[in-house]
Amino acid sequence: MAETELVLTRVLEAPRKLVWKVWTDSGHLAQWWGPPGSRIQVKSLDLRPSGEFRFGIVSPEAEVMWVRFLFEEVEPHGRLAFRLGITDPEGALIPFPGLPSFPREIRHVVAFEDQGPRTVVTLRVTPYQADADQGKGFSDLVADMTRGYGESLKQLEAVLADAAEAER
């Protein structure tokens, strides 16, 4: 059976308010989102329903892949839902490079829950308005995406540790 949802859960050693801040502030996001070795070039962040976070992922070879989060839900400290898509530099959606059978957008829902002084973060990623071929393209890459998101979440943990130290 094809996997149509990627789910990752992490218990983070930080209070929910700080986790939310590091997840929704462009300066913090630029420190942990994306593959290790890349850097994030922030274009804009408008954190509200129908708002966008636009940024480029700059590879070590200086190639830029433009990305857009289109926010659907913003429930401070509780839930964040957005659609991620690859764009041209002006912000128009384009196919994922090298993946013609991958959905144009993938939906992310992030839940933030208190667990004492820690925060449980659950990330759910699903294809958005995908046809059967795109659904299969998503399913075929769930293992790779799980590794990629896992690497980003490790980077998030390091940024959270630094941010918690700075707030003391």
C-alpha positions in Angstrom: 0.0 0.0 0.0 1.3 3.4 -0.9 2.2 5.8 2.0 0.3 9.0 1.6 1.4 10.6 4.8 4.7 11.2 6.5 4.5 11.6 10.2 7.4 12.6 12.5 7.2 13.2 16.2 9.9 14.7 18.4 10.1 15.6 22.1 12.1 18.8 22.2 14.0 20.0 25.3 12.4 23.5 25.3 9.1 25.1 26.3 6.4 25.3 23.6 6.6 29.2 23.4 10.3 28.9 22.5 9.7 26.1 20.0 7.0 28.1 18.3 9.3 31.1 18.1 12.2 29.1 16.6 9.7 27.5 14.1 8.1 30.8 13.0 10.8 33.5 13.2 12.6 33.9 9.8 16.0 34.4 11.5 15.7 31.2 13.5 14.1 29.2 10.5 17.1 30.2 8.4 19.4 28.4 10.9 17.7 25.0 10.8 15.4 24.5 7.9 16.8 22.7 4.9 19.6 20.2 4.2 22.8 20.3 6.2 25.5 22.4 4.5 22.9 24.6 2.8 21.9 28.1 3.9 18.6 29.9 3.7 18.2 33.2 2.0 15.0 34.8 3.4 12.9 36.9 0.9 9.9 37.5 3.1 7.7 36.1 6.0 4.1 37.0 6.5 2.9 34.7 9.3 -0.9 34.7 9.0 -3.5 32.6 7.1 -2.9 33.3 3.3 0.5 34.8 4.2 3.7 33.4 2.8 7.3 32.6 3.8 9.5 32.9 0.7 13.1 31.9 0.8 15.9 30.3 -1.2 17.8 27.2 -0.2 21.4 27.9 -1.3 23.4 24.8 -1.9 27.2 24.6 -1.1 27.6 25.0 -4.9 25.7 28.4 -4.7 22.7 27.0 -6.6 19.4 28.5 -5.3 16.1 26.6 -5.1 13.2 29.0 -4.3 10.6 27.8 -1.9 7.2 29.1 -0.6 5.2 28.2 2.4 1.6 29.3 1.9 0.1 29.5 5.4 -3.3 28.0 5.9 -3.6 28.0 9.7 -1.6 29.9 12.3 -2.7 29.1 15.8 0.1 30.6 18.0 1.9 28.1 20.1 -0.5 25.3 19.0 -0.7 24.5 15.3 0.7 25.6 12.0 -0.5 24.4 8.6 1.1 25.4 5.3 1.6 24.2 1.8 5.2 24.0 0.6 6.0 24.4 -3.1 9.0 25.2 -5.2 8.8 28.5 -7.1 10.7 30.6 -9.6 12.5 33.7 -8.1 9.3 35.7 -8.6 7.2 33.3 -6.5 5.2 31.4 -9.2 4.9 27.6 -8.5 7.0 25.3 -10.6 7.4 21.5 -10.6 9.9 20.1 -8.1 13.2 19.9 -9.9 13.9 16.5 -11.3 10.6 15.1 -9.9 8.0 15.3 -12.7 5.7 12.9 -10.8 5.9 14.7 -7.5 2.9 16.9 -6.3 3.3 20.6 -7.0 2.6 21.3 -3.3 2.9 19.3 -0.1 0.8 20.2 2.9 2.5 20.4 6.3 0.6 20.4 9.6 2.7 21.0 12.7 1.2 20.4 16.2 3.0 21.8 19.3 2.0 20.2 22.7 3.3 20.8 26.2 5.0 17.9 28.0 6.1 19.5 31.2 9.1 21.7 30.4 9.4 20.0 27.0 7.4 20.2 23.8 6.1 17.4 21.6 6.1 18.4 18.0 4.3 16.3 15.5 4.8 17.0 11.8 2.4 15.6 9.2 3.2 15.9 5.5 0.8 14.9 2.8 0.5 15.5 -1.0 -1.8 18.5 -1.8 -4.3 18.1 -4.7 -2.2 15.3 -6.2 -3.4 13.0 -9.0 -2.6 9.3 -8.8 0.9 9.6 -10.4 1.8 12.5 -8.0 0.5 10.5 -5.1 2.7 7.6 -6.1 5.6 10.0 -6.6 5.1 11.3 -3.0 4.8 7.7 -1.7 8.0 6.6 -3.5 9.9 9.4 -1.7 8.6 9.0 1.9 11.7 7.3 3.1 14.0 10.0 1.6 11.7 12.8 3.0 11.7 11.2 6.4 15.5 11.3 6.4 15.6 14.9 5.2 13.1 16.2 7.7 14.9 14.2 10.4 18.1 16.1 9.6 16.3 19.4 9.8 14.8 18.5 13.1 18.3 17.6 14.4 19.3 21.1 13.4 16.2 22.5 15.1 17.3 20.8 18.3 20.7 22.5 18.2 19.1 25.9 17.4 16.7 25.4 20.3 19.6 24.7 22.7 21.3 27.9 21.7 18.1 29.9 21.9 17.3 28.5 25.4 20.8 29.4 26.5 20.4 32.9 25.2 17.1 33.4 27.0 18.6 32.4 30.4 
